[in-house]
Amino acid sequence: MNVITLDKTDWKRYENIIYEECKIDYPNARIQKDVHIKGRYSKRSRQIDILLEQRIKEQTITTIIDCKYYNLKVDVKKVEAFIGMVDDLDADRGIIISDRGYTKAALDRAYYNPRHIELDIYSLNEFKEQFQSTAAFPYSGKHGVFLMAPLGYCIDGKRNGFSLCTLYQKGLTFEEAANTHEFAYTNIVEKDEYVYSIFDLNDNQILSMKDYYKTFNYEMIPAEIIHTRPIAIRVARYDHKPFNEVTGIIDYTDFLFFVVWFCPENTLKRTLRKMELLLSRTIPINVAHTTNE
């Protein structure tokens, strides 16, 4: 890893590094530096280091990036102040990037904030290098997708019997994430005469769930077409289980890609938003296999 070091007087360079990295990570977004917006509660002008606006379907997703540049790690108080600012500005997401890093308590406070605002914290080197992967190419046979993790999540490419990859909170192991009942897995189903649409796959999954869980209820969440491809989102709730199961399915020409996301009830709203964002950024790919003679 190439560690970045900066002179303590070089604040503008620090902010410019983050700004340039944002342009690479979010090529289709509108990105502005040093923006002032009036808060909806405070009624005063709030200064934003970097404002990032992305169009997802007919909605604009707003992300506020706060560039922390001082001698101390970001702590809980700094995160709580940032939560208030993000809420005051009615933004969807917030990112703190600190040259000195952050405490574990600060990271937990960001992730488990009660307002369903998506928050994350990075050191500058993490933001540029990404210790845990935030993008992957899960595939099965000749079909695959380019997948980008939602804010605060990483992608684990280790395969197992039920998934091509898993997603869970940055900073945790898969086992730790499973214990919190908040993680996701992905898979691909090739279309055939039995499963040819999202409706076929959805019906098959519901039948399997009835056999396995016996008692549960589910609802289909209204979902718009993303990138001209139809999608389905389903929320299942189980008796005596401390989690919900959110499933998102997207229909590509020759295959179906789906994500199953487990989450507690108190993070369901945030998970649904993450699911829509995840599906909207997924791109189908063809996989060519070669053999060495």
N, C-alpha and C positions, 0 to 999 in steps of 0.2 A: 504494500500500500504506500502511495506517495503522500506523506504527511505534509500538510500545508502549514507554514509558519508565516506570521504577519507581524510587522512592527506595530506597536500599540498606538502609534499616532496615525495609522493608515486606515481609518474608519471607512473612507469612501471606497478604497480598493476592496475592502472586505464586502461591502454591500454590492459592489459591481461584480465580484466573483459569484455571489449568490444569484444576482440578476441574470448573468450570462448562463449560469447553470440552469436556471428556470427556462430560458429560451430553448435550451437543448431538450430538457425533460418534457416541456409542454409546447411543442412547435405550433400548435393550432390555437393557442390561447392568446388573449390580449394581456400584455404584461406592462405595468407602469411602476415607476419608482417615485417615492416621496409624494404620495397622494394625500390630500386632505378631504375628509368627508364628515358631514355633520352627524353626530350620533342621534339615534331616534329617542333615547331616554335622557342622555346628558344634555342634549340641545347645544352642544359645543363642537367645534371642529376637532376631529381626531386625526393625528398624523399616522400614516401607514407607510412602512418602509417599502414594501413591494405588494402591489395589488394584482392578483391573477384572476382573470375571468375566462371561463370555458363554456362553450355552448354544448349542452347535452340535450338532444331532441329539441324541444321548444323552450327549454329552461336554461338560464345562465347560472352556473355554479361559481360562486365567489370565494376565493381563498385569500386570506390575509397572511402575509409572511413578515414576521418580526425578527430583525437581525440583531441579536444580542452580542455586544462586543465590549466585554469588561472582564475584570480579574476573577470573578466568582462564577461557580456553576449556577445554572438556572435552578431555583428551588421552588417549593410549593407556592410561596407567596407570589412569585413572578407568574406562575401558571394561572393562579386564580385571578390576578389582575388582567391577564391576557384573555381569559374566558369572558370576563366582563366586557372587555373591549370588542371582542368578536361578536358578542351578543348585542352590544350597543349599536354596532354597525350592521346588524342583521346579515352577517356573512354566514356562508354555509360551512366553511372550513378554516382552520388556522394552523399555521406552522411556526414554531420557534426554532431558529437556528443559532446556536451559541458557539462561540469560538472556544469556550472553556468546558463545554459539555453540560451535563445536567445530573441531578440526583435521581435515584430510583423512585423516591417518593414523588418527585416532580413528574416523571414519566407516568406513574400510576394515576396521579391526579389529572393529567391531561387525558388519559384514555378513559377513565371512569367518571368523567364529569357528568352531572345529572341532567344537563340541558340538551343532550343528544347532538351537541356540536362536535364535529369531527376535528380532533386536535392531534398533533404529533410534535415531537421534539427531536432534533438532530444536533449533533456536533457538526461543525463545518466539514470535517473529513468524512463523516458518515453520509452527509448529504451528497457529497461528490462520489464517494466510493461504494456506498451501500454494502455494509458488512453482511447483511442478509438480503438475498435477492428480492427485488421488487418487480421483476419481469421474467417470463419463462416461455418456453415453447412446448407445452404438453401435447403429445401426439399418440395416436393409436393406428397402426398400419400406415396407410398413405394419407391419413387425415390428421390435421392438427390445428392449433390456434396460437396466435401471439397473445399472451395474457399479461396484464399489468395489475398488480395488487392495489387495492384501495389504500387510502391514507392510513398510516399506522400499522399496516399489515406487511408481512413478508411471504414469499412463496418457497415452499420446501419441495424440491424436485424428486425426493425419494419416493419411489412407487411402492404400492402395496396391493393387496388383493382386491381392493374396492375403488382405487383411485389412481389417476395419473400424477397428481400432485396435490398438496394440501396448502392451505393458507391459514395463518394465525398471527396473533399480535406480535409485532416486532419486539425483540428482546427476550421472548419466551422460547422454550423448546416445545415440540409437538405435545409431549406428555404433559407439560405444565398447562398448555392451552386446553387440552382435552379435559383436564381436571376442573377448569373453569367453565366447561360446557360452551366454549365459544371458539369455533374453528370451522373451516370449510374444506370440502374436497371436490375434485372435478373429475369428469369422465366424458368419453365420446362414444356415441352409438352410431354405427354405420347404418344407413337406411336400407331396408329390404322390404319384402312383401308384407311382413308382419308389423314392422315399425317404420312408418314413412313420414310421420309428422309429429309435431310437438304434442298433439292430442293423443296419438297412439302411445307415445312414451309416457305421458302424464298418466293415462289410464293404467298402463302396466305397472308403473311405480305405485300407484294407489292400491292396486290389488295386492302387490307384494307387502306393502305396509299393513294392510288389513290382516294378512296371514301372520305377520311377525308380531305386531303390536296388539291386535285384537280390538282394543278400545282406543280410539283417537278421533279427532275431528279436523277438518281442513277447510280452507277457503282459497279461492283463486283471487289474486290481487289484479285489478285492472292494469294492463301494461300496454304501452304503445309500441308501434313498430320501431325498431332501432336499426339504422343503416339499411333500410328497406327489407330487413329480415324480421319475421314474426317471432315474438317471444312469449313465454308463459311464466308467471311467478306464482308459487303456491306456498301457503303457510300452513303447517300441520302442528297441532297441539296434542300432547299425549297425557293421559291420566297418570298421575303420580310420577311424572318425569320433570326434572328441574330445567327443561329447555324446550324451545320451539325448533322446528326444522323448516327452514326457508329454502325452497328449491327454485332455481331459475333455469329455464331451458331456452336455447336459441336455435332456430332452424336455418341451417345452411343447405346448399344445393344437394350434397351427397351424404351429409351426416348431421347429427344432432349433438350439440355440446351442452352439458349441464353442470351446474354448480349446486351442491347441497351445503347449506350453511346452518350450523347449530348455534343457537344464542339464547340467553335468558330472556324472559319477558320484558325486563326493564331496558334492554338494548334492541328490541325488535324494530322500532322505528328507524334507528340508525342503521341496522342491518339491511332493511329494505332499501334504504338509500344507497348503501354500499353495493348491494346486489345490482341495482339499476346502473350504477356507474361502472361496475365491473363488466357487465354485459355490453354496455355501450362502447367500451374501449377494446373489446375482443375482436380480433381480426383472423379470419380463416386462412390457413396455409396448406399447401400440398407438400407432402413429404416424399422425397425420392430416396429409395434404398439402393445402395450399390454393394456389390460383392467383390472381394479381392480374390483374383485367381492365383 
